[in-house]
Amino acid sequence: MASEVYVFSYVCAFKEDWTNRCIDERMSKLYDIRKIYHALYMIKTTKDVELLEKYLVECFDNKDAYFLVDITDKPNWYKNIDSADITIWLDDI
């Protein structure tokens, strides 16, 4: 199975220390991660994204926000990067 690469970031509304410790603990158990910035990670995994999301979302409450974006290189990316329509090049994300 091919690996997928994701960018994961989050913002805490409350209990920031607890959330940061929880995320750090979860990330330490993942095989191939790179911390880019305080709350920004690149994750390389062969696991299903829903499992990864369920694993990470347990660290958040209802007021927190996060995103998990697949940035794996795809063969059809970058075909319409000069388009004026934002929806065309957002499909590459």
C-alpha positions as CSV (number, residue, x, y, z in Angstrom):
1,M,0.0,0.0,0.0
2,A,1.3,3.4,-0.9
3,S,1.9,6.1,1.7
4,E,-0.2,9.2,1.9
5,V,1.2,12.5,3.2
6,Y,-1.0,14.8,5.3
7,V,-0.6,18.2,6.9
8,F,-2.2,18.5,10.3
9,S,-2.6,21.7,12.3
10,Y,-4.8,22.8,15.2
11,V,-5.9,25.7,17.3
12,C,-7.0,25.4,20.9
13,A,-9.8,27.5,22.4
14,F,-9.5,26.1,26.0
15,K,-7.1,23.7,27.8
16,E,-4.3,24.5,25.5
17,D,-1.6,22.8,27.7
18,W,-3.7,19.6,27.9
19,T,-4.4,19.5,24.2
20,N,-0.7,20.1,23.3
21,R,0.4,17.3,25.6
22,C,-2.2,15.0,24.1
23,I,-1.3,15.7,20.5
24,D,2.5,15.4,21.3
25,E,1.8,12.0,23.0
26,R,-0.3,10.8,20.0
27,M,2.3,12.1,17.5
28,S,5.1,10.3,19.3
29,K,3.3,7.0,18.6
30,L,3.1,7.6,14.9
31,Y,5.8,6.2,12.7
32,D,6.7,8.9,10.2
33,I,5.9,12.5,11.3
34,R,7.7,15.8,11.1
35,K,6.9,18.7,13.4
36,I,7.1,21.8,11.2
37,Y,6.0,24.4,13.7
38,H,4.4,24.5,17.1
39,A,1.0,23.1,16.0
40,L,1.8,22.1,12.4
41,Y,2.8,18.5,11.4
42,M,3.5,16.5,8.3
43,I,2.3,12.9,8.7
44,K,3.2,10.1,6.3
45,T,1.1,7.0,6.8
46,T,-0.4,4.0,5.0
47,K,-3.3,4.0,7.4
48,D,-6.8,5.1,6.5
49,V,-7.4,8.8,7.0
50,E,-10.6,8.2,9.0
51,L,-8.6,6.1,11.5
52,L,-5.9,8.8,11.8
53,E,-8.5,11.5,12.3
54,K,-10.4,9.5,15.0
55,Y,-7.0,8.9,16.7
56,L,-6.2,12.7,16.8
57,V,-9.7,14.2,17.4
58,E,-9.9,12.7,20.8
59,C,-7.6,15.4,22.0
60,F,-10.0,18.2,21.1
61,D,-13.1,19.7,22.6
62,N,-16.0,21.3,20.7
63,K,-14.4,24.8,20.7
64,D,-11.1,23.7,19.2
65,A,-10.3,23.6,15.5
66,Y,-8.1,21.5,13.3
67,F,-7.5,20.5,9.7
68,L,-6.0,17.4,8.2
69,V,-5.2,17.9,4.4
70,D,-3.9,15.2,2.0
71,I,-0.9,16.7,0.2
72,T,0.2,13.5,-1.4
73,D,1.7,14.1,-4.9
74,K,-0.9,13.1,-7.5
75,P,-0.2,12.7,-11.2
76,N,-3.0,15.0,-12.3
77,W,-2.0,18.0,-10.1
78,Y,-0.8,21.3,-11.4
79,K,-2.7,21.1,-14.7
80,N,-4.8,24.2,-14.1
81,I,-2.6,26.4,-11.8
82,D,-2.9,29.4,-14.1
83,S,-6.7,29.4,-14.0
84,A,-8.5,32.5,-12.6
85,D,-11.2,30.4,-11.0
86,I,-10.2,29.5,-7.5
87,T,-12.2,26.3,-7.4
88,I,-10.1,24.9,-10.3
89,W,-6.8,25.2,-8.5
90,L,-8.2,24.4,-5.0
91,D,-9.0,20.9,-6.4
92,D,-5.2,20.4,-6.4
93,I,-5.1,20.6,-2.6
